[in-house]
Amino acid sequence: MLSHHLHSALSDLRDLVKITELDIDDIRLAHNDPQFERLSLKEDKLKSFEQKKAMIDYEISTLMTTNPEKELPQLLNEEQHNLLDELKIELNNLREVNKHYAKLVLTVSNLYNTFLERLVPTEMQGYDKVASKDPSILEVRV
């Protein structure tokens, strides 16, 4: 059962990496709609991975409590060791892809915020930024 959960978790992680790579491609091309459409799929994959990880933890815990005289490496077969190594690699891949995506999102966010600040000037009221009350914020020329 542990091997099954490991395979499923790996599949979810690989899917998350692919989805995030698609998001990176779309953010570079300024295609926002596909990113928003994939958001629910991404959330579902993440929840699925978290559930499978919990099942992996449960299976390993069960193995250790039923065999207290053995160390964990002795309880797992070669396939399970390999799958755990692959899981670690895929988690690292996801972390790197997410870090790259986050940098792009931050850059685009700063760009849009700068544009907005130039179009609609704001003033500070305490700690809050509010739109300027000046009625001539935008000037229309005919």
C-alpha positions in Angstrom: 0.0 0.0 0.0 2.9 2.3 0.8 4.2 1.9 -2.8 0.8 2.8 -4.2 0.6 6.0 -2.2 4.2 6.9 -3.2 3.4 6.5 -6.9 0.2 8.6 -6.5 2.0 11.3 -4.6 4.8 11.4 -7.3 2.1 11.7 -10.0 0.5 14.6 -8.2 3.8 16.4 -7.8 4.7 16.0 -11.4 1.3 17.3 -12.4 1.8 20.3 -10.2 5.2 21.0 -11.7 3.7 20.8 -15.2 0.8 23.1 -14.3 3.2 25.7 -12.8 5.4 25.5 -15.9 2.3 26.2 -18.0 1.6 29.2 -15.7 5.1 30.5 -16.3 4.7 30.2 -20.1 1.4 32.0 -19.9 2.6 34.8 -17.6 5.4 35.5 -20.1 2.9 35.8 -22.9 0.4 37.8 -20.7 -2.3 35.2 -21.0 -4.0 35.6 -17.7 -7.2 33.6 -18.3 -5.6 30.2 -18.7 -3.8 30.7 -15.4 -7.0 31.5 -13.6 -8.7 28.5 -15.2 -6.0 26.1 -14.0 -6.2 27.5 -10.4 -8.9 25.0 -9.3 -7.0 22.1 -10.9 -3.8 23.2 -9.1 -5.7 23.4 -5.8 -7.2 20.0 -6.3 -3.8 18.4 -7.1 -2.3 20.1 -4.0 -5.1 18.7 -1.8 -4.7 15.3 -3.3 -0.9 15.3 -2.7 -1.5 16.4 0.9 -3.9 13.5 1.5 -1.5 11.0 -0.1 1.4 12.4 2.0 -0.7 11.8 5.1 -1.4 8.2 4.0 2.4 7.7 3.4 3.1 9.1 6.9 0.4 6.7 8.3 1.8 3.7 6.5 5.3 4.4 7.6 4.2 5.0 11.2 2.3 1.7 11.1 5.3 -0.1 9.8 7.5 1.3 12.6 5.0 0.6 15.4 4.5 -3.0 14.2 8.3 -3.6 13.9 9.8 -1.5 16.8 13.0 -3.6 16.7 13.9 -2.5 13.2 15.0 0.8 11.8 13.0 2.4 9.0 15.5 1.7 6.2 15.2 -2.0 7.1 11.4 -1.9 6.8 11.3 -0.5 3.3 12.1 -2.4 0.1 14.3 -1.1 -2.7 11.4 0.2 -4.7 10.1 2.2 -1.8 13.5 3.7 -1.1 13.7 4.7 -4.8 10.3 6.2 -4.7 11.1 8.2 -1.6 14.3 9.5 -3.3 12.2 10.4 -6.4 9.7 12.2 -4.1 12.4 14.3 -2.6 13.7 15.2 -6.1 10.2 16.1 -7.3 9.5 18.2 -4.2 12.7 20.1 -4.9 11.7 20.6 -8.5 8.3 21.9 -7.4 10.0 24.3 -5.0 12.4 25.6 -7.8 9.5 26.0 -10.3 7.3 27.8 -7.7 10.2 30.1 -6.8 10.6 31.1 -10.4 6.9 31.6 -10.9 6.7 33.7 -7.7 9.4 36.0 -9.0 7.5 36.5 -12.3 4.2 37.1 -10.4 5.9 39.7 -8.2 7.5 41.5 -11.2 4.1 41.6 -13.1 2.3 42.8 -9.9 4.8 45.6 -9.3 4.5 46.6 -13.0 0.6 46.8 -12.8 0.8 48.6 -9.4 3.2 51.2 -10.9 0.9 51.7 -13.9 -2.1 52.1 -11.5 -0.2 54.6 -9.3 0.5 56.7 -12.4 -3.1 56.6 -13.7 -4.8 57.0 -10.3 -2.6 58.9 -7.9 -3.0 57.9 -4.2 -2.4 59.6 -0.9 -1.6 58.1 2.4 -4.3 58.3 5.1 -2.6 56.8 8.1 -1.3 53.4 6.9 -3.8 53.2 4.1 -3.4 54.3 0.5 -6.5 55.9 -0.9 -7.3 57.4 -4.3 -6.7 61.1 -4.5 -9.8 63.2 -4.0 -8.7 65.6 -6.7 -11.6 65.6 -9.2 -9.2 66.0 -12.1 -7.4 62.7 -11.7 -7.9 61.8 -15.3 -8.0 64.4 -18.0 -10.0 63.7 -21.2 -9.0 65.5 -24.3 -11.1 65.6 -27.5 
